[in-house]
Amino acid sequence: MWLIILALAAAITTPIWYSRAEDDKYMLRILCLILWGATIMVLVDHIMGFFMEGRDFLELTPEAVALGFAMLATALIIWEITLLIKDPRGVIRKRASSF
């Protein structure tokens, strides 16, 4: 289920980024890269588990759903930290210089 959650989030984020790619002030390209990278990583994990250990390809347990949302939250937190560090709109710099 975590593969589905991450792939769905990546598939939703990509067209949003692509429609606003000329003015990427929220750095959605970084979020897309994080989500697609995590999706590919999970896909490889599921493929290897399926062929080597005989596990089910998709897990539909509550733990798998919780793991999927935890990974999505982690990706969003990393993206927000990147936004705070890069400060593409200069909001933090304006506040710091006004004090």
Order of alpha helices (4+ residues) and beta strands (2+ residues): alpha-alpha-alpha-alpha
